[in-house]
Amino acid sequence: MKSNENFIDQEYIEKVLQKSEKTDYDEIERVLNKAQNKNGLTHMEVATLLQIKDKNQKKRLYEIAGEIKRSIYGNRIVVFAPYMSVITVLITVHIVVTKEITSFQEKN
């Protein structure tokens, strides 16, 4: 990779996010179970979790994330999580920004 090339594949991220929009309840459950068993998640599975709308699934996601965090770091406060991939961060930021823009547009 040349130093002036963008290492972030925006097109790939957008495709994964768009594809994840078709996620249903059962697929989210499958991914939550996989995460709870501490099996690695693909980019698509991470994007799937961003589609959670069900209150109980969202609660379960936070519980699983807390369990995984405690199993790695104990009860310490963790400011930087080196195991978190760049793509996960980018997808999360993209979703948050997109939802904020949509919310703003709906209000105005």
C-alpha positions in Angstrom: 0.0 0.0 0.0 1.3 3.4 -0.9 1.5 6.0 1.8 -1.1 8.2 0.1 -3.7 5.4 -0.3 -6.7 5.3 2.0 -6.5 2.1 4.0 -10.2 2.4 5.0 -12.4 0.7 2.4 -15.5 2.9 2.6 -17.3 1.0 -0.1 -16.8 -2.3 1.8 -18.1 -0.7 5.1 -21.1 0.7 3.4 -21.9 -2.6 1.7 -21.7 -4.5 5.0 -23.9 -1.9 6.8 -26.4 -2.0 4.0 -26.5 -5.8 3.9 -27.0 -5.9 7.7 -30.2 -3.8 7.5 -32.0 -7.0 6.4 -31.1 -8.7 9.7 -33.9 -10.4 11.6 -34.4 -11.4 15.2 -33.2 -15.0 14.8 -30.0 -13.9 13.1 -29.3 -11.5 15.9 -29.9 -14.3 18.4 -27.4 -16.5 16.5 -24.7 -13.8 16.6 -25.4 -13.1 20.3 -25.0 -16.8 21.1 -21.7 -16.9 19.1 -20.4 -13.8 21.0 -21.5 -15.3 24.3 -19.4 -18.4 23.5 -16.5 -16.1 22.9 -16.2 -17.1 19.2 -14.8 -14.4 17.0 -17.3 -12.3 15.0 -17.0 -11.4 11.4 -17.5 -7.8 10.2 -21.0 -8.8 9.0 -21.9 -10.2 12.4 -20.7 -7.0 14.1 -22.8 -5.0 11.7 -25.7 -7.3 12.5 -25.5 -6.4 16.2 -25.8 -2.8 15.2 -29.3 -3.5 14.0 -30.7 -4.6 17.4 -34.0 -2.8 18.1 -35.4 -5.2 20.6 -35.0 -4.0 24.2 -34.2 -7.5 25.5 -31.6 -8.2 22.8 -30.0 -4.9 23.5 -29.8 -5.7 27.2 -28.3 -9.1 26.4 -25.7 -7.5 24.1 -24.5 -5.3 27.0 -24.5 -8.2 29.4 -22.4 -10.3 27.0 -20.0 -7.4 26.3 -19.6 -6.9 30.1 -18.9 -10.6 30.6 -16.3 -10.6 27.9 -14.7 -7.4 29.2 -14.5 -8.8 32.8 -13.1 -12.1 31.6 -10.2 -10.2 29.9 -9.7 -7.2 32.2 -11.5 -8.1 35.4 -13.2 -5.1 37.1 -10.7 -2.6 36.0 -11.8 0.4 34.0 -10.6 0.0 30.5 -10.1 3.2 28.4 -8.4 1.6 25.5 -9.4 -1.8 24.2 -6.6 -3.1 21.8 -8.6 -6.1 20.7 -11.2 -3.9 19.1 -10.7 -3.7 15.4 -10.6 -0.5 13.4 -13.5 -1.7 11.3 -15.7 -2.1 14.3 -15.0 1.4 15.4 -15.6 2.8 12.0 -18.9 1.0 11.6 -20.0 2.2 15.0 -19.1 5.8 14.2 -20.8 5.6 10.8 -24.0 4.3 12.4 -24.1 6.9 15.1 -23.4 9.8 12.7 -26.0 8.5 10.2 -28.7 8.2 12.9 -27.9 11.7 14.2 -28.2 13.2 10.7 -31.4 11.3 10.1 -32.8 12.4 13.5 -31.8 16.0 12.8 -33.4 15.9 9.4 -36.7 14.5 10.8 -36.9 17.2 13.4 -36.4 20.0 10.8 
